Amino acid sequence: MAYKHDYDKTLTRLNNIIARLNSGEALSIKELAQEFNVSTRTIQRDFNERLVSLYPIYQDKKKWKMQKGFKIEKNSSVEDMIVLDILEKLTDGLGTKFSTKAKQLLSKIKNDHFNPIYAKLNIEDITTSFSQIAKLEDAIKEKREISCLYNFGDYCHQLDLKPLKIVIFEGFWYLVALDARNDKLKKYHLKSIGNIEIKENEFHTTKKLEETLENAINIWFEKDVTPFEVILELDEIATKILKRKPISSTQSFLKEYDDGSSEISIKITHEMELLPLLRYWIPHIKVISPDSLKKQFKQELKKFLQKLT
């Protein structure tokens, strides 16, 4: 299968590169591209997006090196360490089936042997849907339409879709797609999709749509809606945390005050992208603008307080 070939090829290349750096070699982008029969851009992306943030490596006279004195421990295979360390980085590029390998490695965290790492992954289990997800991945990569059966609660319907992305929001898996009839943006619970058939029809996406998907905070984002700015006031606690973990890629700090509080700007396409987060951060966040969101948030707070009396 094409996906498995890509997975093996990428993992083998990364394994080879980090092992050679670990042994003291200095590696050239151009030479690695020729060796692995890929573009120099692919090798550069391996370093910049996957390895440089995980290992103390640096460029010296156009060659990549491992910092002196640093060595990867040999208590497990280099391949296993790489898969575990770059799980988040690789998942986006390699697709959902990568989680089958990752799950095997992450299970080591919970065995009887000492391990200083503990991770609780509160994500919906989709292991029974791998065969359907593999088809979706192929259709997304090839930009080909699909037909499928969507069975969600009492709703059961045959759909024709242009699949865009498989996403996780708040622990649940979704397929984001365009309705093949009218190009309306739709979101579907992934495990409720079945009987997938990949069609010959090809489709194209726009840069604007790709940006919308990248900037989405949760499943409430909208297509063909001009993002609008929300300005929030954060107290000291919220400021510290949201500096470390921004709400979205559009977040920017507008003002920072001596008491530790701040004002930030975020762009969204739908009020519900932000309302659940505002509820979570009570009483540490205040809406400054727009007035429509400020009013809606106040009304929710009043209803809640009325229930307490």
C-alpha contacts under 8 A as a table, 3 or more apart, distances in Angstrom:
res1	aa1	res2	aa2	distance
1	M	4	K	5.53
1	M	5	H	6.53
2	A	5	H	5.16
2	A	6	D	6.34
3	Y	6	D	5.15
3	Y	7	Y	6.13
3	Y	94	L	7.82
3	Y	138	D	7.74
4	K	7	Y	4.97
4	K	8	D	6.06
5	H	8	D	5.29
5	H	9	K	6.00
6	D	9	K	5.13
6	D	10	T	6.03
6	D	94	L	7.56
7	Y	10	T	5.40
7	Y	11	L	6.05
7	Y	94	L	6.38
7	Y	98	F	7.53
8	D	11	L	5.25
8	D	12	T	5.87
9	K	12	T	5.24
9	K	13	R	6.16
10	T	13	R	5.15
10	T	14	L	6.23
11	L	14	L	5.21
11	L	15	N	5.95
11	L	79	E	7.78
11	L	83	V	7.84
12	T	15	N	5.07
12	T	16	N	6.06
13	R	16	N	5.16
13	R	17	I	6.17
13	R	36	F	7.17
14	L	17	I	5.09
14	L	18	I	6.16
14	L	46	D	7.38
14	L	82	I	7.80
15	N	18	I	5.55
15	N	19	A	6.03
15	N	78	V	6.71
15	N	79	E	5.51
15	N	82	I	6.88
16	N	19	A	5.24
16	N	20	R	6.15
17	I	20	R	5.30
17	I	21	L	6.23
18	I	21	L	5.02
18	I	22	N	5.94
19	A	22	N	5.00
19	A	23	S	6.32
19	A	78	V	6.84
20	R	23	S	5.05
20	R	24	G	6.55
20	R	25	E	5.58
21	L	24	G	5.18
21	L	25	E	5.06
21	L	26	A	6.64
21	L	27	L	7.43
21	L	64	W	7.84
21	L	65	K	5.98
21	L	66	M	5.51
22	N	25	E	7.40
22	N	66	M	6.42
22	N	70	F	7.93
22	N	71	K	6.11
22	N	72	I	6.71
24	G	65	K	7.23
24	G	66	M	6.76
25	E	65	K	6.71
26	A	63	K	5.63
26	A	64	W	5.44
26	A	65	K	4.95
26	A	66	M	7.94
27	L	31	E	7.54
27	L	32	L	7.19
27	L	63	K	5.06
27	L	64	W	5.04
27	L	65	K	6.74
28	S	31	E	5.24
28	S	32	L	6.10
28	S	62	K	6.53
28	S	63	K	4.69
28	S	64	W	6.47
29	I	32	L	5.24
29	I	33	A	6.14
29	I	40	T	6.07
29	I	43	I	6.17
29	I	44	Q	6.64
29	I	62	K	7.72
29	I	63	K	7.11
29	I	64	W	7.96
30	K	33	A	5.17
30	K	34	Q	6.40
30	K	40	T	5.88
31	E	34	Q	5.20
31	E	35	E	6.12
32	L	35	E	4.94
32	L	36	F	6.08
32	L	40	T	7.87
32	L	43	I	7.07
33	A	36	F	5.41
33	A	37	N	5.63
33	A	38	V	5.00
33	A	39	S	5.51
33	A	40	T	5.21
33	A	42	T	7.75
33	A	43	I	6.22
34	Q	37	N	5.00
34	Q	38	V	6.69
34	Q	39	S	7.86
38	V	42	T	6.48
38	V	43	I	7.45
39	S	42	T	5.26
39	S	43	I	6.76
40	T	43	I	5.16
40	T	44	Q	6.08
41	R	44	Q	5.01
41	R	45	R	6.09
42	T	45	R	5.08
42	T	46	D	6.29
43	I	46	D	4.95
43	I	47	F	6.60
44	Q	47	F	5.32
44	Q	48	N	6.07
45	R	48	N	5.04
45	R	49	E	5.35
45	R	50	R	7.11
46	D	49	E	5.82
46	D	50	R	5.19
46	D	51	L	6.34
47	F	50	R	5.62
47	F	51	L	4.80
47	F	52	V	5.45
48	N	51	L	6.44
48	N	52	V	5.55
48	N	53	S	7.61
49	E	52	V	6.95
49	E	53	S	7.41
49	E	89	K	7.23
50	R	53	S	6.76
50	R	54	L	7.28
50	R	86	I	6.52
50	R	89	K	5.86
50	R	90	L	7.29
51	L	54	L	5.25
51	L	55	Y	6.05
51	L	57	I	7.90
51	L	86	I	7.72
52	V	55	Y	5.63
52	V	56	P	6.77
52	V	57	I	5.96
52	V	58	Y	7.50
53	S	56	P	7.79
54	L	85	D	7.15
54	L	86	I	7.53
55	Y	66	M	7.86
56	P	66	M	6.07
56	P	67	Q	5.75
56	P	70	F	7.61
57	I	64	W	6.71
57	I	65	K	5.48
57	I	66	M	4.42
57	I	67	Q	5.78
58	Y	64	W	5.52
58	Y	65	K	5.52
58	Y	66	M	6.57
58	Y	67	Q	7.18
59	Q	62	K	5.88
59	Q	63	K	5.28
59	Q	64	W	4.41
59	Q	65	K	6.24
60	D	63	K	5.25
60	D	64	W	6.29
60	D	65	K	7.16
66	M	70	F	7.15
67	Q	70	F	5.93
72	I	78	V	7.90
73	E	76	S	7.49
74	K	77	S	6.64
74	K	78	V	7.38
76	S	80	D	6.79
76	S	81	M	7.00
77	S	80	D	5.29
77	S	81	M	6.47
78	V	81	M	5.12
78	V	82	I	6.14
79	E	82	I	5.17
79	E	83	V	6.22
80	D	83	V	5.25
80	D	84	L	6.24
80	D	105	L	6.98
81	M	84	L	5.21
81	M	85	D	5.96
82	I	85	D	5.10
82	I	86	I	5.94
83	V	86	I	5.57
83	V	87	L	5.68
83	V	102	A	6.70
83	V	105	L	7.81
84	L	87	L	5.37
84	L	102	A	6.63
84	L	105	L	6.51
84	L	106	L	7.07
85	D	88	E	7.95
86	I	89	K	5.10
86	I	90	L	5.97
87	L	90	L	5.42
87	L	91	T	6.02
87	L	102	A	6.83
88	E	91	T	5.49
88	E	92	D	7.33
89	K	92	D	6.48
89	K	93	G	7.62
90	L	93	G	5.32
90	L	94	L	5.87
91	T	94	L	5.29
91	T	95	G	5.60
91	T	96	T	6.61
91	T	98	F	6.42
91	T	99	S	7.52
92	D	95	G	5.99
94	L	97	K	7.81
94	L	98	F	6.40
95	G	98	F	6.01
95	G	137	E	6.72
96	T	99	S	5.83
96	T	133	I	7.25
96	T	134	A	7.83
96	T	137	E	7.75
97	K	100	T	5.71
97	K	101	K	7.90
97	K	130	F	6.86
97	K	133	I	7.72
97	K	134	A	7.00
98	F	101	K	5.70
98	F	102	A	6.40
99	S	102	A	4.67
99	S	103	K	5.65
100	T	103	K	5.27
100	T	104	Q	6.67
101	K	104	Q	5.38
101	K	105	L	6.66
102	A	105	L	5.17
102	A	106	L	6.01
103	K	106	L	5.06
103	K	107	S	6.05
104	Q	107	S	5.36
104	Q	108	K	7.29
105	L	108	K	5.60
105	L	109	I	7.82
106	L	109	I	5.55
106	L	110	K	7.79
107	S	110	K	5.60
107	S	111	N	6.90
108	K	111	N	5.24
109	I	115	N	6.19
109	I	117	I	6.45
109	I	118	Y	6.15
109	I	119	A	7.59
110	K	118	Y	7.66
111	N	114	F	7.90
115	N	118	Y	7.72
122	N	171	G	6.06
123	I	170	E	7.93
123	I	171	G	4.24
123	I	172	F	6.27
124	E	171	G	5.77
124	E	172	F	5.36
124	E	173	W	6.84
125	D	128	T	7.93
126	I	129	S	5.33
126	I	130	F	6.91
126	I	191	K	6.82
127	T	130	F	5.70
128	T	131	S	7.88
129	S	132	Q	5.45
129	S	133	I	6.14
129	S	191	K	6.42
130	F	133	I	4.93
130	F	134	A	6.03
131	S	134	A	5.22
131	S	135	K	6.70
132	Q	135	K	5.29
132	Q	136	L	6.43
132	Q	193	I	7.86
132	Q	194	G	6.65
132	Q	195	N	7.74
132	Q	196	I	6.61
133	I	136	L	4.92
133	I	137	E	6.10
134	A	137	E	5.12
134	A	138	D	6.37
135	K	138	D	5.20
135	K	139	A	6.27
135	K	196	I	7.08
135	K	197	E	7.78
135	K	198	I	7.31
136	L	139	A	5.07
136	L	140	I	6.05
136	L	163	P	7.25
136	L	196	I	7.80
137	E	140	I	5.12
137	E	141	K	6.12
138	D	141	K	5.23
138	D	142	E	6.07
139	A	142	E	5.18
139	A	143	K	5.61
139	A	144	R	5.04
139	A	145	E	6.77
139	A	146	I	7.15
139	A	163	P	6.93
139	A	198	I	6.33
140	I	143	K	4.94
140	I	144	R	6.66
140	I	163	P	5.63
140	I	164	L	5.82
140	I	165	K	6.90
142	E	202	E	7.73
143	K	162	K	7.48
143	K	163	P	7.44
143	K	164	L	7.88
143	K	202	E	5.64
143	K	203	F	5.60
143	K	204	H	6.75
144	R	162	K	6.73
144	R	163	P	7.66
144	R	198	I	6.78
144	R	199	K	6.32
144	R	200	E	6.43
144	R	201	N	5.57
144	R	202	E	4.30
144	R	203	F	6.01
145	E	160	D	7.10
145	E	161	L	5.65
145	E	162	K	4.66
145	E	163	P	6.70
145	E	180	A	7.47
145	E	198	I	6.21
145	E	199	K	5.39
145	E	200	E	7.08
145	E	201	N	5.57
145	E	202	E	6.13
145	E	203	F	7.01
146	I	160	D	5.77
146	I	161	L	5.39
146	I	162	K	6.47
146	I	163	P	7.30
146	I	196	I	6.61
146	I	197	E	5.51
146	I	198	I	4.52
146	I	199	K	5.35
147	S	158	Q	7.18
147	S	159	L	5.53
147	S	160	D	4.45
147	S	161	L	6.30
147	S	195	N	7.88
147	S	196	I	5.80
147	S	197	E	5.30
147	S	198	I	6.67
147	S	199	K	7.20
148	C	158	Q	5.82
148	C	159	L	5.34
148	C	160	D	6.63
148	C	161	L	7.98
148	C	193	I	6.65
148	C	194	G	5.86
148	C	195	N	5.24
148	C	196	I	4.42
148	C	197	E	6.37
149	L	156	C	7.08
149	L	157	H	5.82
149	L	158	Q	4.62
149	L	159	L	6.13
149	L	193	I	5.81
149	L	194	G	5.17
149	L	195	N	5.68
149	L	196	I	7.05
150	Y	155	Y	7.56
150	Y	156	C	5.50
150	Y	157	H	5.39
150	Y	158	Q	6.31
150	Y	159	L	6.98
150	Y	192	S	5.70
150	Y	193	I	4.73
150	Y	194	G	6.45
151	N	154	D	7.45
151	N	155	Y	5.75
151	N	156	C	4.31
151	N	157	H	6.67
151	N	192	S	5.23
151	N	193	I	6.50
151	N	194	G	7.83
152	F	155	Y	5.17
152	F	156	C	6.35
152	F	189	H	7.74
152	F	192	S	5.59
153	G	156	C	7.74
159	L	179	D	7.93
160	D	179	D	6.47
160	D	180	A	5.50
160	D	181	R	7.53
161	L	177	A	6.12
161	L	178	L	5.68
161	L	179	D	4.89
161	L	180	A	4.81
162	K	177	A	5.31
162	K	178	L	4.91
162	K	179	D	6.35
162	K	180	A	5.80
162	K	203	F	7.05
163	P	175	L	7.08
163	P	176	V	6.34
163	P	177	A	4.26
163	P	178	L	6.48
164	L	175	L	7.51
164	L	176	V	5.60
164	L	177	A	5.02
164	L	178	L	7.36
165	K	175	L	5.98
165	K	176	V	5.24
165	K	177	A	7.01
166	I	173	W	7.12
166	I	174	Y	5.82
166	I	175	L	4.74
166	I	176	V	6.31
166	I	190	L	7.99
167	V	173	W	5.74
167	V	174	Y	5.33
167	V	175	L	6.40
167	V	176	V	7.27
168	I	171	G	5.97
168	I	172	F	5.38
168	I	173	W	4.58
168	I	174	Y	6.27
169	F	172	F	5.46
169	F	173	W	6.64
169	F	174	Y	7.66
169	F	218	N	5.59
169	F	219	I	6.37
170	E	218	N	7.46
172	F	189	H	7.76
173	W	189	H	6.26
173	W	190	L	5.48
173	W	191	K	7.56
174	Y	187	K	6.38
174	Y	188	Y	5.34
174	Y	189	H	4.63
174	Y	190	L	4.59
175	L	187	K	5.71
175	L	188	Y	5.15
175	L	189	H	6.48
175	L	190	L	5.54
176	V	185	L	7.37
176	V	186	K	5.93
176	V	187	K	4.63
176	V	188	Y	6.57
177	A	185	L	5.99
177	A	186	K	5.36
177	A	187	K	6.33
178	L	182	N	7.86
178	L	183	D	4.88
178	L	184	K	5.34
178	L	185	L	4.66
178	L	186	K	5.80
179	D	182	N	5.76
179	D	183	D	4.85
179	D	184	K	5.30
179	D	185	L	6.53
179	D	186	K	6.72
180	A	183	D	5.67
184	K	223	K	7.79
185	L	222	E	7.32
185	L	223	K	6.10
187	K	219	I	7.37
188	Y	192	S	7.61
188	Y	193	I	7.67
189	H	192	S	5.57
189	H	193	I	7.14
190	L	193	I	5.61
191	K	194	G	7.79
193	I	196	I	7.56
205	T	209	L	6.69
205	T	210	E	7.34
206	T	209	L	5.25
206	T	210	E	6.41
207	K	210	E	5.06
207	K	211	E	6.21
208	K	211	E	5.13
208	K	212	T	6.24
209	L	212	T	4.98
209	L	213	L	6.36
209	L	223	K	6.92
209	L	224	D	7.97
210	E	213	L	5.22
210	E	214	E	6.26
211	E	214	E	5.00
211	E	215	N	6.11
212	T	215	N	5.33
212	T	216	A	6.16
212	T	221	F	7.76
212	T	222	E	7.79
212	T	223	K	7.01
213	L	216	A	5.36
215	N	248	S	6.46
215	N	249	S	5.93
215	N	250	T	6.75
216	A	219	I	7.37
216	A	221	F	5.73
216	A	248	S	7.37
216	A	268	I	7.57
216	A	273	E	7.80
217	I	220	W	7.89
217	I	221	F	7.22
217	I	247	I	7.18
217	I	248	S	5.99
217	I	268	I	7.95
217	I	273	E	5.91
217	I	274	L	7.66
218	N	221	F	6.50
218	N	273	E	5.72
219	I	273	E	7.41
220	W	270	H	6.50
220	W	272	M	5.95
220	W	273	E	5.36
221	F	268	I	7.35
221	F	269	T	5.65
221	F	270	H	5.87
221	F	273	E	6.27
222	E	225	V	6.12
222	E	269	T	5.60
222	E	270	H	6.53
223	K	269	T	7.96
225	V	269	T	6.01
226	T	269	T	6.60
227	P	267	K	5.62
227	P	268	I	5.09
227	P	269	T	4.65
228	F	267	K	5.28
228	F	268	I	5.63
228	F	269	T	6.32
229	E	265	S	6.49
229	E	266	I	5.65
229	E	267	K	4.49
229	E	268	I	6.65
229	E	289	S	7.99
229	E	290	P	7.53
230	V	265	S	5.64
230	V	266	I	5.19
230	V	267	K	6.04
230	V	268	I	7.43
230	V	287	V	7.72
230	V	288	I	7.67
230	V	289	S	5.64
230	V	290	P	6.05
231	I	263	E	6.78
231	I	264	I	5.64
231	I	265	S	4.61
231	I	266	I	6.52
231	I	287	V	6.43
231	I	288	I	5.46
231	I	289	S	5.25
231	I	290	P	7.32
232	L	263	E	5.55
232	L	264	I	5.39
232	L	265	S	6.52
232	L	285	I	6.67
232	L	286	K	5.67
232	L	287	V	4.74
232	L	288	I	5.43
232	L	289	S	7.18
233	E	261	S	7.46
233	E	262	S	5.88
233	E	263	E	4.52
233	E	264	I	6.64
233	E	285	I	5.72
233	E	286	K	4.98
233	E	287	V	6.32
233	E	288	I	6.58
234	L	237	I	7.71
234	L	238	A	5.47
234	L	239	T	5.59
234	L	261	S	5.51
234	L	262	S	5.23
234	L	263	E	6.01
234	L	264	I	7.63
234	L	284	H	6.03
234	L	285	I	4.83
234	L	286	K	6.58
235	D	238	A	5.49
235	D	239	T	6.03
235	D	260	G	6.85
235	D	261	S	4.32
235	D	262	S	6.60
235	D	284	H	5.45
235	D	285	I	6.59
236	E	239	T	5.11
236	E	240	K	6.29
236	E	259	D	7.01
236	E	260	G	4.50
236	E	261	S	4.48
236	E	262	S	7.50
237	I	240	K	5.42
237	I	241	I	6.49
237	I	261	S	7.94
237	I	284	H	7.06
238	A	241	I	5.26
238	A	242	L	5.87
238	A	261	S	7.99
238	A	281	W	7.70
238	A	284	H	5.97
238	A	285	I	7.07
239	T	242	L	5.34
239	T	243	K	6.01
239	T	260	G	7.08
239	T	261	S	6.12
239	T	262	S	6.31
240	K	243	K	5.41
240	K	244	R	6.73
241	I	244	R	5.26
241	I	245	K	6.12
242	L	245	K	4.78
242	L	246	P	4.79
242	L	247	I	6.73
243	K	246	P	5.88
246	P	249	S	7.08
246	P	251	Q	6.40
247	I	251	Q	6.48
248	S	251	Q	5.53
248	S	266	I	7.38
250	T	265	S	7.69
250	T	266	I	5.48
250	T	267	K	5.90
251	Q	264	I	6.71
251	Q	265	S	5.60
251	Q	266	I	4.66
251	Q	267	K	7.33
252	S	264	I	5.54
252	S	265	S	5.32
252	S	266	I	6.79
253	F	256	E	7.37
253	F	262	S	7.28
253	F	263	E	6.06
253	F	264	I	4.34
253	F	265	S	6.36
254	L	262	S	7.53
254	L	263	E	5.47
254	L	264	I	5.24
254	L	265	S	6.66
255	K	262	S	5.38
255	K	263	E	5.09
255	K	264	I	7.08
256	E	260	G	6.88
256	E	261	S	6.15
256	E	262	S	4.31
256	E	263	E	6.60
257	Y	260	G	5.57
257	Y	261	S	5.43
257	Y	262	S	5.79
258	D	261	S	7.33
268	I	271	E	7.28
268	I	273	E	6.65
268	I	274	L	7.62
269	T	273	E	7.42
270	H	273	E	5.58
270	H	274	L	7.78
271	E	274	L	5.74
271	E	275	L	6.19
271	E	293	L	6.70
272	M	275	L	5.01
272	M	276	P	6.72
273	E	276	P	7.20
273	E	277	L	7.97
274	L	277	L	5.40
274	L	278	L	6.24
275	L	278	L	4.97
275	L	279	R	6.27
275	L	297	F	7.22
276	P	279	R	5.21
276	P	280	Y	6.38
277	L	280	Y	4.99
277	L	281	W	6.30
278	L	281	W	5.18
278	L	282	I	6.46
278	L	285	I	6.75
279	R	282	I	5.54
281	W	284	H	5.47
281	W	285	I	5.91
282	I	285	I	6.11
283	P	286	K	7.70
287	V	290	P	7.75
287	V	293	L	7.43
287	V	294	K	5.36
287	V	297	F	7.98
288	I	291	D	7.47
288	I	294	K	6.75
289	S	292	S	7.75
289	S	293	L	7.02
289	S	294	K	6.30
290	P	293	L	5.66
290	P	294	K	6.31
291	D	294	K	4.88
291	D	295	K	5.95
292	S	295	K	5.23
292	S	296	Q	6.22
293	L	296	Q	5.03
293	L	297	F	6.07
294	K	297	F	5.27
294	K	298	K	6.26
295	K	298	K	5.14
295	K	299	Q	6.24
296	Q	299	Q	5.18
296	Q	300	E	6.39
297	F	300	E	5.18
297	F	301	L	6.35
298	K	301	L	5.06
298	K	302	K	6.22
299	Q	302	K	5.10
299	Q	303	K	6.27
300	E	303	K	5.23
300	E	304	F	6.25
301	L	304	F	5.09
301	L	305	L	6.16
302	K	305	L	5.11
302	K	306	Q	6.10
303	K	306	Q	5.13
303	K	307	K	6.49
304	F	307	K	5.31
304	F	308	L	6.78
305	L	308	L	5.17
305	L	309	T	6.74
306	Q	309	T	5.37
